[in-house]
């Protein structure tokens, strides 16, 4: 099993890090980062399946899922033994807008 954090999701992590370090402090960022990577490990192990993204399910796509940490939402998909991470967003972020932005940026 392996985890692949795609380019956009890596950018999300860097943006989240900058945001949290500017507005909060390093210990809070490190705690949030640990929580994100713990969730990814649980998803990769199959311990947690995640929740189907309703916007995708509405059009018949059921393999993209989201998972929640205390402050973040992770968009992911498992293919064979590999977990692909597409986006990491804060709870306050408009997730529908993020999905549409990603869709149109990758056409």
HUPETA-V363250 format. One record per run of one state. SS is the DSSP state (~ for helix, > for strand, _ for the rest). FROM is the first residue (numbers start at 0). TO is the last residue. Records with the same first field share a line. If there is no record, write none. Layout:
SS->FROM-TO + FROM-TO
This chain:
_->0-0 + 5-5 + 23-24 + 45-49 + 52-52 + 57-62 + 68-70 + 79-80 + 90-93 + 105-106
>->1-4 + 50-51 + 63-67 + 71-78 + 81-89
~->6-22 + 25-44 + 53-56 + 94-104
